[in-house]
Amino acid sequence: MKTILKTLGTLLVIFTCILTVQAQDSKPAQPQPGDLDFASKATASNNFELQAASIALAKSQNPNIKQYSQMITDDHTAAGNELSTIVKNKNWQLSTSDDQNYKSMIDQLNNSDTASFDRIYTDLMVKSHQDAISLFKNASTGTAITDADLKKFATDKIPAFEKHLDQLKNMQPSDPSISDMHITPNAPSPAVKNKVPKPTLK
């Protein structure tokens, strides 16, 4: 009888240990401060891109701006959904304080008139993408991010963000409505200007 009770006691201890290990394995890994900081900032940045693109689709009269904004909407909606899934699966609670950093820029877009909107929008998008690329590159190669899923997400999104920035920069000089205010559309090229004064120099 004692042997049976001893055996049952041993089995009970083993069973309890197994349940404890399983419970520990089922708990989501605790995020590091760097993981939460990146996820919060990336979410805020992505939300700004989507809001800005939505305003541009409604206010801009330029087809190139509208096409670019639709691309931003498609790509950043997908990126936002992917990041949201990662955060949700890990039961993380993100800070929303970073959203306030973009409020003034959203207000600037909403309050701009039609004549200045395209220039303001492209200027803000250039800065936003430059900041996002820097943020994501630091997350991809730095040591502050410890979560493997988050690091992979950051690494995978960098090429698309760089493409957005390159397209925007390439679009600015060729489109009079969103080019620098000091550039005069259809102005003679420097080569043409140089040919005019040559006879007077003789």
VENLINMO-V705286 format. One record per backbone hydrogen bond with DSSP energy under -0.5 kcal/mol. NH is the residue of the N-H (numbers start at 1). CO is the residue of the C=O. E is the energy in kcal/mol with one decimal. If there is no record, write none. Layout:
# VENLINMO-V705286
nh->[NH,NH]
co->[CO,CO]
e->[E,E]
This chain:
# VENLINMO-V705286
nh->[5,6,7,8,9,10,11,12,13,14,15,16,17,18,19,20,21,22,23,24,25,26,27,27,35,36,37,38,39,40,41,42,43,44,45,46,47,48,49,50,51,52,53,54,55,56,57,58,59,60,63,66,67,68,69,70,71,72,73,74,75,76,77,78,79,80,81,82,83,84,85,86,87,88,89,90,91,92,94,99,100,101,102,103,104,106,107,108,109,110,111,112,112,117,118,120,121,122,123,124,125,126,127,128,129,130,131,132,133,134,135,136,137,138,139,140,141,142,146,151,152,153,154,155,156,157,158,159,161,162,163,164,165,166,167,168,169,170,171,172,173,174,175,175,176,178,179,183,184,185,187,193,194,195,195,196,196,197,199,200,201,201,202]
co->[1,2,3,4,5,6,7,8,9,10,11,12,13,14,15,16,17,18,19,20,21,22,23,24,32,32,33,34,35,36,37,38,39,40,41,42,43,44,45,46,47,48,49,50,51,52,53,54,55,56,61,62,63,64,65,66,67,68,69,70,71,72,73,74,75,76,77,78,79,80,81,82,83,84,85,86,88,87,92,96,97,98,99,100,100,102,103,104,105,106,107,108,109,113,114,116,117,118,119,120,121,122,123,124,125,126,127,128,129,130,131,132,133,134,135,136,137,138,144,147,148,149,150,151,152,153,154,155,157,158,159,160,161,162,163,164,165,166,167,168,169,170,171,172,174,175,175,180,182,183,184,189,190,191,192,192,193,193,196,197,197,198,199]
e->[-2.5,-2.5,-2.3,-2.7,-2.5,-2.1,-2.4,-2.4,-2.1,-2.3,-2.8,-2.4,-2.2,-2.2,-2.2,-2.1,-2.3,-2.5,-2.3,-2.0,-2.3,-1.8,-0.8,-0.6,-0.7,-1.9,-2.5,-2.2,-2.5,-2.4,-2.3,-3.1,-1.9,-2.2,-2.5,-2.4,-2.5,-2.0,-2.2,-2.1,-2.5,-3.1,-2.2,-2.1,-2.1,-2.4,-2.4,-1.2,-2.6,-2.1,-0.5,-2.2,-2.4,-2.4,-2.7,-2.0,-1.8,-2.3,-2.4,-2.4,-2.8,-2.6,-1.5,-1.7,-2.2,-2.4,-2.2,-2.1,-2.4,-2.5,-2.0,-1.8,-2.4,-2.6,-2.6,-1.2,-1.2,-2.1,-0.6,-1.2,-1.1,-1.1,-1.4,-0.8,-0.5,-2.1,-2.5,-2.1,-1.9,-2.5,-2.2,-0.8,-0.6,-1.4,-0.6,-2.2,-3.2,-2.6,-2.3,-2.4,-2.4,-2.3,-2.0,-2.6,-2.4,-2.3,-2.4,-2.3,-2.7,-1.9,-2.4,-2.9,-2.5,-2.1,-1.7,-2.2,-2.4,-2.1,-0.5,-2.2,-2.2,-2.2,-2.3,-2.3,-2.7,-1.5,-0.9,-0.5,-1.9,-2.5,-2.0,-2.2,-2.1,-2.5,-2.6,-2.0,-2.4,-2.5,-1.6,-1.6,-0.9,-0.6,-0.9,-0.8,-0.6,-1.7,-0.8,-1.8,-0.5,-0.6,-1.5,-1.9,-1.9,-0.8,-0.6,-0.9,-0.5,-0.8,-0.5,-0.7,-0.8,-1.3,-1.0]
